Amino acid sequence: MMNALLLKRAMKYLNLSGVALAEKVSALRDDGKRTAPETISRWLNGTRPVDPFLMGWIAELVRSKLMTSDEPRVHLPKEGLIIAIANLKGGVGKTTVAMYLAAIAKSLRLKTTFLFAEYPKGRQNAEHIFHRLEALRINCPALDLDEILTYRPSAGEIVIVDVAKSITQDSFLPRKKTGDRLKANINGFLKKFRPDIYLIPGEFSSSFDNWALKDFIDSDALHAPVQLLHRPHLMTMDFAATASADGFDVTSDLFCPFFIPQATSSSLALPRDFLGEWQNPDQEHHHYQLFEHLLEMLGGEIIDSYQVIQDVRGACLADLLDLAEDTPRFKNDSLKVATSGEDI
C-alpha cells in the first residue's frame, strides 16, 4: 500500500494521468505487450502490488525533474511570516524597503502580500505603490487597521506590512514634558500588532535621528524582535562612532550585519512587470541579502539550486517527493516548512 501512495504522489508531481502512465509503461516493456490503464488503477488502489522496477523508474523521473529546476527553495520556520517595516521618522526609505522585500519574496515563488497600515486618506495617496506591486503579481488588499491586526498568513505566505509614520506616531501618548520617554498608547496600532519581526531602516550617522530612534525601540510598543538597518545617503566612515555616542552598538545583534546604500537615482529599482528585470541589480542584490538575513534570524533559510541538487542525489522516492511537494520536514529537531510557494 505504501508504494501505491508513493505512486499517486509521484504521478501528481509529474503531471501523469493513469492513461499517460500506462502508455509510458507500455513503451518500456520488452515483451511487446501493453499495460492497460486498469492496471494502473489497481496499483493505485492497492489491489495489485506495484512492480519494484516501475517504482525505481518513477523515482528517477522525479529525481530528474527536481535536478533540472534552477529555482531556489525557501524553508519557512512556520506556515507564514509577517515582516513589519516601521520608523517614527519619515524619509528613511521605509516604503521603498518594504516594496523591495515584497518583490524579492515574490521572485522566490512565495505567495506575497503587501499591507499598508495607514488611514484611508493616506492610503488613497499611495495608489501608485499598489499598482506597481500588483504588476509584479503581489497581493495588495485594501485592509483597514483592524483587519491588518487580525490577518493571519496562509501556508507559504510572506506578508510585508508597511506601517505609515502617522500610525506609528499615533501609537504613542503625547509627552507630558520634554525628556519624557515614549509611552505606548494601549489602544494604538503598535501595542496590538504582533508581527514576526520589525525592520527599522534609518540613517545612523545623524544624532538627531538616533535619539528619536532609540526612544522608539526602547519603548514598550514593539512586540517582536527588532532589526536596525543602516541606509546611508552618503558613505561616511564615522557613522559607527556617531551611533555609539548615541547609545547604539552597530556590531550588536540588533543591527543587520551590513548596510544598504540608498540608490543615487530616485526612480524605483523594481521590475516593471513580473517578467521584467530589476532596474538596479545592486539594489536587487542588497534586498535579497536582507530578506535572507531576516529569514535566517527567524529560523528559516533559502536553499540555492546547488544545495537542492545535493539533497536530491541518492535520496529515496519518499524523500524526493517531500522535496518536490514541499511538505513539512523535521530538521535539527525543529519543524520547518519547505515551500516554493505559488508559481508566478
N, C-alpha and C positions, 0 to 999 in steps of 0.2 A: 504493500500500500504506500510505503514511503516513496518508492520510485514513481508511482502514479502521481503523487502530489508534486514531486520534483519535475516530472514531465509536463504537468499542467502549467507550472510556473514558468518553465523554460519556453513553452510554446507561446505564452503570453508575451514574454520578453522579446522573443524572436519574431513575433507577429505571424505565427504559423497557425492556420486553421487545421482541423483534422484532415480535410481533403488535401491540403497542400503538404502536410507531413506525410500522408500516405503516398503521394507522388514522389517525394524525395526519398522515402524509404525504398520504394519500388525501384528507383533508379540505382540504388546502392546494391541491390540484390544481384548475386551472380548466378542464380538458378533460373532466371528468366520469368519468374512468377511475379505477380503484383500483390502488394499489400493493400487490402481494402480499407476504406475509411471506418468500416465497422470494427476492424481490428484495433484501430487507434482508439475508438470509443471504449472497447473492452479494456485496453491498457489504462485508460484514464479513470474508469470506474472501479478498477481493481479486480475485475472478474478474470483477468488473464495477466500473468506476470509479464513485465516489460523485459525485453531482451537486454542483457547487460551490455552487449555490443552497441545497441542503439543508445543507451544511456551515456556511454563513453563518447559516441559521436555527437550527441546533443551537447555534452559538456564542452567539446571542442568548438562547436558553433557559438556557444555563449562566450567562451574564452576569447575567440577571435573577434567577436563584436565589441567586447569590452576593451581589448587591446588596441583596436583601431579608433577608439574615441579619444580625442585630444582635449576634452573638457575637464577642467579640474573639478574635484568633488569637495563639498563642504560638509564638515561634521559640526552639527549644532549641539550645544550642551543640553538643550531642552527642545521641546517642539518648535517654538518660535521665539524670537528675541525682539525686544524693544530698545532701541538706542535713541536717547534724547539728546538734543543739542540745545544748550541754553547759555545765556550770559545776561547780567543786568545791564551791560553796556551795549549799545548798538554800534554798527560799523566795524565789527570784528570778523566779518565773513561767516557768521553763523549759518545763514541760509545757504550760502554757497557750499559750505562744507556738507550740510545736510543733503543738498541736491546731489553732490558728487558721490557721497556714500551710498545714496539710493541707486545711482547709476552703476556703481561698482557691484552692489549686491545683485542687481538685475543681470549684469554681464556674467555673473557666476550661476545663472539659471535658477536663482532663488525667486520665489514669489515675493515681490517687494511692494510695500505700501508706504506712501509718504503722507504724513498727517501734519497739518499746520494748526498748532494750538494758538488761536488768535480770535479776537472779537469779530463779529460778522463784517463790519465795515472794513477792518484791516484785511480780512481775507479777500474781500472784493478787489482790493488794490493789488492783490498778489496773483490774479488770474493768469498772468503771463507765465508765472512759475509752473503752475499746474499744466498748462498747455505744453510747455517744454518737456516736462516729465512724462506726460501722457503719450507724447510722440515716441518715447522710449518704452512704452507699454508698462509703465509704472502706475500702480493704482493710486489715485489721489481723491479719495472720497471726501465730500464736504461734511465733516463731522463737527458737532459743537463740542464744547469743553467737557461736558458730562459724558458724551459718547466716547471721547478720547480716553477719559479716565477709566471707563469700563471695557475698553477694547482689549480683546484677547487674541493674540496671533494664532493662526492655524498652523498645522504641521508644516515645517519648512519655510515659514514666512519671516521675513525681516521687516520690522516696522521702524521707520525713521520718523521721529517726532521733532519738528522744528518749533521750539517754544518761543513765541514772539516776546520781544522786550517788554511790551505792555503787560502781558500776562505774568512775566517774571516779576516785574516791579509791583504789580498788584497782589502778588503772593506774600508781601511783607507789610507789616504795620508801619505807619509813619513813625519816624524817630521823634521822641519827645524833646531831645536836645542833641546838639552836636556832640559827636563822640560816642553816642549810644550804639550798641551792637544791633545789627539787624535781627528782627524777631519775626518769625513766620506768622502769617495770618492763618489760623486754624481752618478758615473757610477758603483759603487761597488754593489755587490750582496745584502748586508745587507740593504743598503739605499733603495733598491727597494722591498725588501721582506716584506710581511705582514702576518706573522703567527698570530695565536690567542694568543699565549703565548710563551715566551722564558724561557727555563730551563737552568740555568748555573751552572753546578757542579764544585766544587773546593775544595781545601784544605785550610781552613781559619785559620789554625794555623801557616801559613807561611806568614810573612810580605812581602816577595818578591812577592809571588803570589797575595797577597791582593792589593798591589799597582797597579799592572798591571790590575787586575780585576776591581778595582774602576775606573781606566781610561776608561775601556771598557764600563761599564754600565752607566758612566756619559757622554759618547759620544752622538753624535746626530744620531747614526746609527740604534738603536734598536727601531722599531716602533711597539711595543706590550708590554703588561705587562711582568714584569720580576720576576722570582723566583730563588733565590740562594739556592743551595743545598750543605750542608757540607758533604764531603765524606772523612773522615779521614783514612789515612793508619794505624795510631796507635791512641789509645784513649789517649787524653791529656785533662786535666781539665782546662787548661788556654787558650784554643783557643778563647773563647769569649772575654777575656781581650785583646788578641793579635788583634783580629778583631776590637774591639772597638778602640784601639790605632791607627788603620789604617783607621778609619772612617766608620766602619760598626757596626750597632746595630743588633746583632743576634736575638733579641727579636722583631724586627720590622716586618711589613707585607712583607717586601722584601724577608725575609728568609722563607724557609719551616720550619714549627714548629717541625721538627725532623731532624736527620741526618741519613745517611746510611753508616755504616762502610764498607769499601772495604773488600771483601772476602779474606781470607788467601790464598786460592788456586787461581792460575792464570787461571785455566780452567773455561770455561763458565758454569753458573748455569742453562742455558736453557734446556728444554726438548730436547731429541734427535730427536723426531718426534712429530706430532700433537696428538698422543695418549699417549705420554710418560709423566713421572713425572719430575718435576724440580730436577736438581742435588743438589740444595741447597735450602731447603724450607725457610730458613731465608731470602735469597735474594728475593725469590718469594713474601714473606710477605711484605718486605720493599718496593718493587716496586709496589705492589698492593696498598699499602697505599699512595705511591707517586702519582700514577695515579689517585686515588680517590681525593687526595688533589688538584691536578691541575684541575680536572673536576669541583670540587666544587668552586674553585676560579673563574671559567668561568661561573658559574651559573647552572651547571649540577649536577648530583648525581647518585650514584649506589644504587639501591633498592635491598636489600637482599631478599631471598626467604620467610623469615618470614613476612616481610612487604608486599610482594606480596599477601600472603595468607590473611593478614588483609584487604587488598584492595578488595580482591575477595569476601569475606564474605558479604552477604547482598546486593551486587551490582546487578543492573538490567541487563538484557541481553545486552542492548546497551553499558553500561559501561564495561561489561565483554568483549565484542568484541573489544572495544577500547584498553583494556589491551592486549587482545590476538593478535590483529593486529598491536599494537604499533603505532597507528595513533596519529597525533598531538593533544595535550590536553592543556587546559589552567590551570595554577596553579599559585596562588598568583598574578593574573593579568599579568603574563608574559607567552609567548608561549614557551613551552618546547616540544621537540620531544622525545617521548618514543620509544626506539628501542632496540631490542635484536639482531639486525643485521643479518648477514648471518649465516647459520649453518656451522660448521667446517666439 
